[in-house]
Amino acid sequence: MTEDMKMDTVVALLRDQPDPINVLYAVSLMGLTKGLWKVSGAGSAGVTRAFGEDIWRLIKIGSTLLKADQDTSNPQKAMEFYDSYLIGRFNVADSMDYDVTDDSIEITVKNCRAHHYTDYLEENDVPRSVGCPLALGCAAMMEEVTGDPFIVDSIESKDGNSKIVLKKF
């Protein structure tokens, strides 16, 4: 991939994101994740998993402050909560459809607002699974709800629409 093509993602981010501080945060996260991958390769996934844990913690704390229903009694209820909070509070995508079992979850995301970040990672030879905030947060949620470790099995993405598959490890 040429440097011009890599810059197309940054240009799209600047075009689509009117808030300069959000652009600064996104570009900082892009550089940090890319740098971690260059230095540690697959080992950097352990660091970025902590991003997912922080996202899940943010959702729980934020929903507590807003007095939102936090039913995480099983994976399906937890995913309903995760979806309603991320879409309703943070407007991270137009929608998330999902199929949940105790062993896996498949999520279809429409018009993800974080796709410039994950597009940038992929363009720089960093797997999307290392940085996708929706996948990492959901993996942390599933681990807490089920007590079992979950991995990002796959992410297919095009034009801001993604299919994310998480599986019990």
Backbone as ProteinMPNN parsed JSONL, in Angstrom:
{"seq_chain_A": "MTEDMKMDTVVALLRDQPDPINVLYAVSLMGLTKGLWKVSGAGSAGVTRAFGEDIWRLIKIGSTLLKADQDTSNPQKAMEFYDSYLIGRFNVADSMDYDVTDDSIEITVKNCRAHHYTDYLEENDVPRSVGCPLALGCAAMMEEVTGDPFIVDSIESKDGNSKIVLKKF", "coords_chain_A": {"N_chain_A": [[0.848, -1.171, 0.0], [0.556, 2.186, -0.839], [2.02, 5.251, 0.448], [0.367, 7.433, -0.075], [-2.157, 6.225, -0.244], [-2.434, 5.368, 2.375], [-2.638, 7.801, 3.641], [-5.114, 8.589, 2.784], [-6.993, 7.556, 4.571], [-6.519, 9.062, 6.885], [-7.177, 11.586, 5.904], [-9.901, 11.13, 5.376], [-10.769, 10.728, 8.008], [-10.33, 13.312, 9.074], [-12.149, 14.707, 7.499], [-14.606, 13.54, 8.221], [-14.794, 13.848, 10.973], [-15.68, 16.381, 12.952], [-14.752, 17.456, 15.355], [-11.843, 18.688, 16.647], [-10.364, 17.758, 18.884], [-11.179, 15.116, 19.142], [-10.127, 14.122, 16.777], [-7.411, 14.409, 17.346], [-7.191, 12.609, 19.528], [-7.869, 10.193, 18.196], [-5.83, 9.993, 16.241], [-3.623, 9.865, 17.926], [-4.11, 7.422, 19.22], [-4.016, 5.775, 16.985], [-1.28, 6.011, 16.259], [-0.055, 5.064, 18.615], [-0.99, 2.385, 18.776], [-0.06, 1.348, 16.341], [2.693, 1.717, 16.759], [3.114, 0.056, 19.002], [2.617, -2.406, 17.794], [4.713, -2.516, 15.926], [6.909, -2.687, 17.639], [6.34, -4.847, 19.401], [4.85, -6.765, 18.044], [2.641, -9.513, 17.835], [2.554, -9.669, 20.587], [1.74, -7.207, 21.461], [-0.963, -7.285, 21.526], [-1.827, -8.018, 24.03], [-1.525, -5.666, 25.462], [-3.325, -3.978, 24.145], [-5.637, -5.308, 24.723], [-6.141, -4.462, 27.232], [-7.174, -1.967, 26.643], [-9.714, -2.694, 25.838], [-10.746, -3.683, 28.244], [-10.823, -1.307, 29.678], [-12.685, 0.109, 28.158], [-15.0, -1.434, 28.603], [-15.188, -1.062, 31.384], [-15.64, 1.728, 31.433], [-18.171, 1.804, 30.222], [-19.735, 0.458, 32.134], [-19.387, 2.124, 34.434], [-20.255, 4.623, 33.457], [-22.915, 4.023, 32.797], [-23.909, 3.465, 35.295], [-23.747, 5.979, 36.526], [-25.662, 7.256, 34.989], [-27.847, 5.921, 35.779], [-28.754, 3.712, 34.309], [-30.189, 0.627, 33.152], [-28.451, -2.281, 33.923], [-28.313, -5.079, 33.137], [-26.501, -7.854, 33.227], [-26.731, -10.548, 33.449], [-26.528, -12.791, 31.86], [-24.892, -13.829, 28.787], [-26.459, -12.914, 26.547], [-28.191, -10.905, 27.628], [-26.217, -9.184, 28.583], [-25.016, -8.407, 26.191], [-27.129, -7.03, 25.009], [-27.273, -4.859, 26.75], [-24.674, -3.774, 26.332], [-24.816, -3.093, 23.607], [-27.005, -1.252, 23.624], [-25.95, 0.795, 25.174], [-23.538, 1.578, 23.873], [-24.503, 2.316, 21.327], [-26.684, 3.995, 21.967], [-25.68, 5.885, 23.896], [-23.018, 6.58, 23.142], [-23.1, 6.611, 20.41], [-21.65, 5.035, 18.553], [-22.013, 3.636, 16.244], [-24.359, 3.072, 13.554], [-25.948, 0.861, 13.96], [-25.957, -2.304, 15.73], [-26.108, -5.656, 15.168], [-26.501, -8.894, 16.524], [-25.507, -12.239, 17.357], [-25.615, -14.359, 19.95], [-24.007, -16.814, 21.917], [-23.04, -19.033, 24.601], [-20.451, -19.635, 23.958], [-19.602, -18.073, 21.839], [-19.815, -15.004, 19.938], [-21.305, -13.213, 17.378], [-21.11, -10.246, 15.677], [-22.634, -7.786, 13.798], [-21.836, -4.765, 12.539], [-23.047, -1.657, 11.625], [-22.073, 1.119, 9.825], [-19.805, 2.013, 11.459], [-18.321, 4.291, 13.655], [-15.702, 4.264, 14.39], [-14.211, 3.258, 12.373], [-12.242, 4.499, 10.776], [-9.973, 4.487, 12.323], [-9.471, 1.675, 12.658], [-9.258, 1.005, 9.959], [-6.94, 2.396, 9.31], [-5.093, 0.991, 10.892], [-5.128, -1.553, 9.643], [-4.217, -0.81, 7.082], [-1.62, -0.287, 7.719], [-0.499, -2.697, 8.215], [-1.249, -3.805, 10.649], [-3.166, -5.989, 12.484], [-6.708, -5.66, 12.467], [-8.002, -6.702, 14.662], [-6.356, -6.189, 16.789], [-6.848, -3.591, 17.542], [-9.578, -2.902, 17.425], [-12.072, -1.18, 18.981], [-14.739, -1.911, 19.586], [-14.763, -4.709, 19.392], [-12.753, -5.4, 21.276], [-13.78, -4.324, 23.678], [-16.143, -5.789, 23.87], [-15.124, -8.387, 24.113], [-13.917, -8.211, 26.646], [-16.219, -7.783, 28.162], [-17.63, -10.213, 27.715], [-15.845, -12.001, 28.895], [-16.003, -11.227, 31.581], [-18.709, -11.749, 32.117], [-19.063, -14.496, 31.49], [-16.897, -15.731, 32.689], [-14.936, -16.97, 31.297], [-12.051, -16.888, 29.098], [-12.055, -14.849, 26.145], [-11.432, -14.528, 22.64], [-10.695, -12.418, 19.835], [-11.815, -13.685, 17.034], [-12.21, -13.168, 14.305], [-12.374, -10.327, 12.086], [-14.137, -8.765, 9.67], [-14.209, -6.103, 7.461], [-15.58, -3.359, 5.71], [-15.954, -0.252, 4.254], [-16.852, 0.954, 6.664], [-18.631, -0.887, 7.677], [-18.903, -3.836, 9.516], [-18.143, -7.27, 10.345], [-17.812, -8.952, 13.215], [-16.318, -11.555, 14.976], [-16.235, -13.215, 17.951], [-14.763, -15.659, 20.057], [-14.893, -18.207, 22.576], [-11.95, -18.966, 24.309]], "CA_chain_A": [[0.0, 0.0, 0.0], [1.367, 3.387, -0.948], [1.837, 6.257, 1.504], [-0.812, 8.241, -0.428], [-3.359, 5.476, 0.127], [-2.504, 5.386, 3.829], [-3.077, 9.135, 4.03], [-6.542, 8.715, 2.479], [-7.741, 7.272, 5.795], [-6.386, 10.224, 7.765], [-7.98, 12.639, 5.274], [-11.307, 10.781, 5.629], [-11.007, 11.004, 9.423], [-10.442, 14.764, 9.217], [-13.38, 15.126, 6.835], [-15.783, 13.011, 8.906], [-14.799, 14.163, 12.4], [-15.579, 17.839, 13.081], [-14.174, 17.862, 16.633], [-10.391, 18.523, 16.565], [-9.813, 16.958, 19.991], [-11.421, 13.716, 18.792], [-9.134, 13.778, 15.753], [-6.142, 14.248, 18.053], [-7.257, 11.332, 20.26], [-7.843, 9.084, 17.239], [-4.495, 9.898, 15.645], [-2.731, 9.395, 18.997], [-4.349, 5.99, 19.384], [-3.489, 5.128, 15.777], [0.177, 5.94, 16.378], [0.306, 4.2, 19.734], [-1.251, 0.991, 18.427], [0.887, 0.986, 15.28], [4.009, 1.613, 17.389], [3.143, -1.172, 19.805], [2.712, -3.551, 16.88], [6.064, -2.529, 15.367], [7.862, -3.084, 18.676], [6.026, -6.104, 20.07], [4.104, -7.699, 17.206], [1.453, -10.115, 18.448], [2.582, -9.418, 22.026], [1.056, -5.951, 21.759], [-2.393, -7.55, 21.712], [-2.081, -8.02, 25.474], [-1.668, -4.276, 25.882], [-4.574, -3.426, 23.62], [-6.759, -5.945, 25.435], [-6.43, -3.568, 28.357], [-8.081, -0.941, 26.116], [-11.058, -3.281, 25.892], [-11.181, -3.715, 29.642], [-11.169, 0.07, 30.052], [-13.95, 0.449, 27.488], [-16.063, -2.114, 29.351], [-15.293, -0.363, 32.666], [-16.277, 3.007, 31.132], [-19.596, 1.547, 29.978], [-20.386, 0.146, 33.414], [-19.38, 3.308, 35.296], [-21.125, 5.624, 32.843], [-24.324, 3.638, 32.905], [-24.268, 3.616, 36.706], [-23.986, 7.402, 36.754], [-26.908, 7.612, 34.304], [-28.884, 5.056, 36.333], [-29.249, 2.841, 33.242], [-30.311, -0.792, 33.478], [-27.199, -2.994, 33.636], [-28.515, -6.522, 33.268], [-25.448, -8.671, 32.627], [-26.927, -11.852, 34.074], [-26.118, -13.817, 30.909], [-24.278, -13.174, 27.628], [-27.44, -12.217, 25.713], [-28.583, -9.671, 28.321], [-25.048, -8.31, 28.623], [-24.842, -7.832, 24.859], [-28.198, -6.04, 24.84], [-26.813, -3.689, 27.5], [-23.496, -3.258, 25.618], [-25.332, -2.494, 22.38], [-27.822, -0.056, 23.888], [-25.116, 1.866, 25.715], [-22.629, 2.085, 22.848], [-25.269, 2.983, 20.269], [-27.504, 5.067, 22.533], [-24.916, 6.915, 24.607], [-21.823, 7.006, 22.431], [-23.379, 6.699, 18.978], [-20.463, 4.505, 17.887], [-22.406, 3.065, 14.955], [-25.801, 3.194, 13.315], [-26.596, -0.282, 14.618], [-25.227, -3.552, 15.933], [-26.912, -6.867, 15.254], [-25.61, -9.877, 17.113], [-25.956, -13.589, 17.681], [-24.83, -14.67, 21.144], [-24.086, -18.09, 22.619], [-22.072, -19.025, 25.703], [-19.119, -19.872, 23.412], [-19.217, -17.135, 20.788], [-20.703, -13.903, 19.598], [-21.099, -12.631, 16.054], [-21.673, -8.895, 15.69], [-22.614, -7.046, 12.54], [-21.847, -3.344, 12.862], [-23.344, -0.821, 10.46], [-21.556, 2.486, 9.879], [-18.995, 2.187, 12.666], [-17.639, 5.585, 13.688], [-14.28, 4.039, 14.684], [-13.595, 2.501, 11.28], [-11.024, 5.13, 10.258], [-8.887, 3.985, 13.177], [-9.136, 0.285, 12.313], [-8.784, 1.014, 8.565], [-5.55, 2.835, 9.382], [-4.285, -0.12, 11.39], [-5.009, -2.559, 8.592], [-3.364, -0.25, 6.032], [-0.253, -0.296, 8.233], [-0.168, -4.099, 8.508], [-1.607, -4.153, 12.021], [-4.487, -6.62, 12.41], [-7.836, -4.92, 13.034], [-8.357, -7.297, 15.954], [-5.491, -5.628, 17.822], [-7.284, -2.275, 17.971], [-11.005, -2.608, 17.295], [-12.621, -0.927, 20.314], [-15.984, -2.654, 19.81], [-14.411, -6.109, 19.633], [-11.996, -5.525, 22.522], [-14.711, -4.087, 24.78], [-17.071, -6.922, 23.947], [-14.382, -9.536, 24.649], [-13.804, -7.998, 28.098], [-17.558, -7.997, 28.728], [-17.937, -11.648, 27.699], [-14.996, -12.648, 29.891], [-16.56, -10.958, 32.905], [-20.03, -12.368, 32.25], [-18.981, -15.961, 31.447], [-15.767, -16.241, 33.462], [-14.013, -17.632, 30.375], [-11.363, -15.96, 28.199], [-12.552, -14.745, 24.775], [-10.507, -13.946, 21.669], [-11.268, -11.917, 18.59], [-11.54, -14.72, 16.041], [-12.078, -12.521, 12.997], [-13.072, -9.079, 11.795], [-14.207, -8.395, 8.259], [-14.705, -4.731, 7.456], [-15.545, -2.615, 4.447], [-16.756, 0.979, 4.232], [-17.461, 1.234, 7.965], [-19.508, -1.986, 8.081], [-18.024, -4.924, 9.952], [-18.62, -8.478, 11.006], [-16.852, -9.299, 14.257], [-16.586, -12.849, 15.589], [-15.476, -13.515, 19.168], [-14.956, -17.041, 20.479], [-14.277, -18.614, 23.845], [-10.606, -19.5, 24.082]], "C_chain_A": [[0.894, 1.235, 0.0], [1.083, 4.34, 0.211], [0.626, 7.139, 1.216], [-2.091, 7.535, -0.025], [-3.539, 5.459, 1.637], [-3.01, 6.735, 4.321], [-4.559, 9.347, 3.745], [-7.388, 8.472, 3.732], [-7.674, 8.453, 6.755], [-7.207, 11.397, 7.205], [-9.467, 12.373, 5.524], [-11.672, 11.041, 7.086], [-11.205, 12.503, 9.639], [-11.737, 15.289, 8.605], [-14.617, 14.741, 7.654], [-15.887, 13.407, 10.371], [-14.611, 15.673, 12.589], [-14.874, 18.312, 14.356], [-12.663, 17.621, 16.626], [-9.805, 17.685, 17.699], [-10.046, 15.47, 19.742], [-10.455, 13.245, 17.717], [-7.782, 13.534, 16.427], [-6.106, 12.93, 18.834], [-7.134, 10.152, 19.304], [-6.45, 8.896, 16.651], [-3.476, 9.437, 16.694], [-2.88, 7.891, 19.199], [-3.843, 5.207, 18.182], [-1.978, 4.928, 15.905], [0.627, 5.015, 17.488], [0.132, 2.727, 19.369], [-0.282, 0.511, 17.352], [2.291, 0.813, 15.866], [4.148, 0.366, 18.244], [3.332, -2.39, 18.917], [4.115, -3.65, 16.297], [7.07, -3.064, 16.384], [7.604, -4.504, 19.178], [5.277, -7.123, 19.227], [2.876, -8.208, 17.938], [1.406, -9.903, 19.958], [1.872, -8.127, 22.413], [-0.44, -6.158, 21.974], [-2.753, -7.603, 23.2], [-2.273, -6.616, 26.017], [-3.006, -3.729, 25.405], [-5.794, -4.11, 24.224], [-7.137, -5.107, 26.654], [-7.305, -2.399, 27.911], [-9.512, -1.437, 26.228], [-11.604, -3.337, 27.303], [-11.58, -2.318, 30.115], [-12.466, 0.526, 29.387], [-15.123, -0.175, 28.241], [-16.278, -1.429, 30.709], [-15.988, 0.994, 32.488], [-17.784, 2.832, 30.931], [-20.317, 1.285, 31.295], [-20.468, 1.373, 34.325], [-20.331, 4.371, 34.749], [-22.587, 5.284, 32.984], [-24.802, 3.705, 34.358], [-24.584, 5.078, 37.012], [-25.298, 7.859, 36.121], [-28.106, 6.798, 34.804], [-29.556, 4.193, 35.256], [-29.301, 1.4, 33.735], [-29.05, -1.516, 33.019], [-27.359, -4.488, 33.78], [-27.436, -7.261, 32.495], [-25.512, -10.09, 33.186], [-26.577, -13.013, 33.159], [-25.565, -13.108, 29.672], [-25.271, -12.397, 26.751], [-27.855, -10.885, 26.345], [-27.418, -8.679, 28.356], [-24.832, -7.647, 27.262], [-25.926, -6.801, 24.56], [-27.814, -4.733, 25.545], [-25.657, -3.001, 26.762], [-23.941, -2.497, 24.37], [-26.08, -1.198, 22.677], [-26.971, 1.098, 24.401], [-24.193, 2.45, 24.64], [-23.364, 2.823, 21.736], [-26.013, 4.19, 20.838], [-26.711, 6.196, 23.154], [-23.769, 7.473, 23.773], [-22.001, 7.104, 20.922], [-22.196, 6.183, 18.152], [-20.755, 3.915, 16.516], [-23.89, 3.314, 14.762], [-26.552, 2.053, 14.001], [-25.607, -1.414, 14.8], [-26.261, -4.666, 16.008], [-25.98, -7.955, 15.749], [-26.329, -11.2, 17.358], [-25.034, -14.071, 18.797], [-25.082, -16.098, 21.601], [-23.116, -17.991, 23.795], [-20.633, -19.124, 25.196], [-18.663, -18.839, 22.39], [-20.233, -16.011, 20.659], [-20.303, -13.411, 18.213], [-21.827, -11.297, 16.041], [-21.541, -8.307, 14.287], [-22.815, -5.575, 12.881], [-22.079, -2.564, 11.573], [-22.888, 0.613, 10.735], [-20.832, 2.786, 11.193], [-18.227, 3.506, 12.6], [-16.14, 5.446, 13.991], [-13.55, 3.394, 13.504], [-12.36, 3.177, 10.704], [-9.807, 4.64, 11.041], [-8.498, 2.568, 12.774], [-8.722, 0.153, 10.856], [-7.307, 1.374, 8.537], [-4.644, 1.704, 9.867], [-4.047, -1.138, 10.292], [-4.09, -2.076, 7.459], [-1.892, -0.261, 6.428], [0.163, -1.672, 8.741], [-0.338, -4.482, 9.97], [-2.996, -4.781, 11.958], [-5.56, -5.769, 13.095], [-8.16, -5.415, 14.44], [-7.515, -6.753, 17.101], [-6.055, -4.314, 18.359], [-8.768, -1.99, 17.939], [-11.645, -2.411, 18.669], [-13.918, -1.706, 20.592], [-15.695, -4.113, 20.126], [-13.705, -6.286, 20.971], [-12.886, -5.31, 23.746], [-15.668, -5.245, 24.969], [-16.374, -8.172, 24.497], [-14.242, -9.409, 26.166], [-15.142, -8.24, 28.783], [-17.865, -9.491, 28.817], [-17.097, -12.408, 28.723], [-15.545, -12.443, 31.293], [-17.865, -11.718, 33.125], [-19.935, -13.894, 32.327], [-17.901, -16.542, 32.349], [-14.734, -16.957, 32.608], [-13.304, -16.598, 29.506], [-11.976, -16.015, 26.794], [-11.492, -14.098, 23.908], [-11.301, -13.373, 20.498], [-10.854, -12.914, 17.519], [-11.345, -14.114, 14.654], [-12.834, -11.199, 12.969], [-12.983, -8.863, 10.294], [-14.834, -7.015, 8.211], [-14.564, -4.112, 6.081], [-16.478, -1.424, 4.572], [-17.496, 1.232, 5.543], [-18.432, 0.178, 8.451], [-18.642, -3.197, 8.377], [-18.801, -6.123, 10.456], [-17.495, -8.918, 11.94], [-17.263, -10.628, 14.85], [-15.634, -13.024, 16.775], [-15.764, -14.951, 19.562], [-14.289, -17.273, 21.828], [-12.957, -19.283, 23.523], [-10.445, -20.809, 24.789]], "O_chain_A": [[1.868, 1.311, 0.75], [0.046, 4.248, 0.868], [-0.072, 7.553, 2.142], [-3.016, 8.17, 0.482], [-4.665, 5.527, 2.13], [-3.733, 6.8, 5.315], [-5.2, 10.183, 4.383], [-8.408, 9.137, 3.919], [-8.68, 8.803, 7.373], [-7.856, 12.117, 7.965], [-10.212, 13.298, 5.849], [-12.769, 11.523, 7.371], [-12.148, 12.913, 10.315], [-12.348, 16.214, 9.139], [-15.561, 15.524, 7.766], [-16.966, 13.31, 10.956], [-13.508, 16.187, 12.406], [-14.442, 19.463, 14.424], [-12.232, 16.468, 16.6], [-8.829, 16.967, 17.481], [-9.201, 14.648, 20.094], [-10.012, 12.097, 17.739], [-7.093, 12.563, 16.113], [-5.103, 12.218, 18.803], [-6.382, 9.214, 19.568], [-5.949, 7.774, 16.572], [-2.556, 8.687, 16.365], [-1.888, 7.175, 19.335], [-3.305, 4.11, 18.331], [-1.463, 3.831, 15.692], [1.586, 4.261, 17.322], [1.019, 1.914, 19.629], [0.253, -0.594, 17.437], [2.999, -0.129, 15.51], [5.18, -0.304, 18.214], [4.104, -3.292, 19.238], [4.658, -4.749, 16.184], [7.979, -3.812, 16.025], [8.544, -5.278, 19.36], [5.09, -8.255, 19.671], [2.158, -7.442, 18.581], [0.329, -9.951, 20.552], [1.45, -7.967, 23.558], [-1.109, -5.297, 22.545], [-3.875, -7.265, 23.576], [-3.081, -6.395, 26.92], [-3.734, -3.094, 26.169], [-6.881, -3.533, 24.229], [-8.3, -5.052, 27.052], [-8.095, -1.885, 28.703], [-10.407, -0.707, 26.654], [-12.784, -3.071, 27.534], [-12.549, -2.158, 30.858], [-13.254, 1.251, 29.994], [-16.127, 0.492, 28.488], [-17.417, -1.239, 31.135], [-16.832, 1.366, 33.303], [-18.575, 3.636, 31.424], [-21.392, 1.834, 31.538], [-21.514, 1.628, 34.923], [-21.119, 4.95, 35.497], [-23.411, 6.156, 33.259], [-25.976, 3.974, 34.612], [-25.574, 5.378, 37.68], [-25.969, 8.745, 36.649], [-29.227, 6.96, 34.321], [-30.767, 3.975, 35.288], [-28.548, 1.009, 34.627], [-28.632, -1.383, 31.869], [-26.582, -5.111, 34.503], [-27.45, -7.294, 31.265], [-24.488, -10.747, 33.372], [-26.35, -14.122, 33.642], [-25.753, -11.9, 29.526], [-24.936, -11.319, 26.262], [-27.868, -9.855, 25.671], [-27.615, -7.477, 28.177], [-24.503, -6.463, 27.191], [-25.648, -5.791, 23.912], [-28.007, -3.645, 25.004], [-25.667, -1.782, 26.592], [-23.483, -1.382, 24.12], [-25.819, -0.169, 22.055], [-27.246, 2.257, 24.09], [-24.079, 3.669, 24.511], [-22.887, 3.851, 21.257], [-25.977, 5.277, 20.261], [-27.047, 7.363, 22.953], [-23.571, 8.686, 23.705], [-21.129, 7.632, 20.231], [-21.79, 6.813, 17.175], [-19.84, 3.715, 15.716], [-24.591, 3.717, 15.69], [-27.638, 2.245, 14.548], [-24.574, -1.484, 14.135], [-27.181, -4.614, 16.824], [-24.791, -7.944, 15.429], [-27.545, -11.269, 17.535], [-23.822, -14.177, 18.61], [-26.228, -16.544, 21.666], [-22.445, -16.972, 23.962], [-19.698, -18.748, 25.903], [-17.471, -18.736, 22.102], [-21.34, -16.067, 21.194], [-19.123, -13.22, 17.919], [-23.015, -11.225, 16.355], [-20.47, -8.334, 13.68], [-23.841, -5.192, 13.443], [-21.404, -2.779, 10.567], [-23.265, 1.227, 11.733], [-21.207, 3.695, 11.934], [-17.564, 3.797, 11.605], [-15.393, 6.416, 13.861], [-12.383, 3.023, 13.633], [-11.489, 2.482, 10.18], [-8.741, 4.409, 10.469], [-7.316, 2.288, 12.57], [-7.915, -0.717, 10.529], [-6.517, 0.745, 7.834], [-3.563, 1.485, 9.32], [-2.912, -1.54, 10.036], [-3.282, -2.846, 6.941], [-1.015, -0.245, 5.564], [1.053, -1.799, 9.58], [0.345, -5.376, 10.469], [-3.92, -4.164, 11.427], [-5.334, -5.225, 14.176], [-8.547, -4.63, 15.305], [-7.917, -6.845, 18.261], [-5.779, -3.949, 19.502], [-9.19, -0.924, 18.388], [-11.752, -3.363, 19.442], [-14.156, -2.115, 21.728], [-16.308, -4.69, 21.023], [-14.015, -7.212, 21.72], [-12.762, -6.029, 24.738], [-15.968, -5.636, 26.097], [-16.972, -8.929, 25.261], [-14.426, -10.387, 26.89], [-15.194, -8.833, 29.861], [-18.303, -9.98, 29.858], [-17.582, -13.351, 29.347], [-15.554, -13.37, 32.103], [-18.093, -12.268, 34.203], [-20.633, -14.52, 33.125], [-17.974, -17.709, 32.734], [-13.76, -17.494, 33.134], [-13.873, -15.55, 29.203], [-12.363, -17.081, 26.315], [-10.744, -13.233, 24.363], [-12.424, -13.793, 20.218], [-9.685, -12.982, 17.142], [-10.432, -14.496, 13.921], [-13.789, -10.984, 13.715], [-11.894, -8.787, 9.724], [-15.865, -6.774, 8.839], [-13.569, -4.312, 5.384], [-17.642, -1.566, 4.946], [-18.644, 1.677, 5.53], [-19.007, 0.323, 9.53], [-17.757, -3.547, 7.596], [-19.936, -6.017, 10.92], [-16.381, -9.215, 11.507], [-18.429, -10.82, 15.194], [-14.413, -12.986, 16.629], [-16.895, -15.416, 19.417], [-13.288, -16.649, 22.176], [-12.858, -20.068, 22.58], [-9.379, -21.421, 24.721]]}, "name": "protein", "num_of_chains": 1, "seq": "MTEDMKMDTVVALLRDQPDPINVLYAVSLMGLTKGLWKVSGAGSAGVTRAFGEDIWRLIKIGSTLLKADQDTSNPQKAMEFYDSYLIGRFNVADSMDYDVTDDSIEITVKNCRAHHYTDYLEENDVPRSVGCPLALGCAAMMEEVTGDPFIVDSIESKDGNSKIVLKKF"}
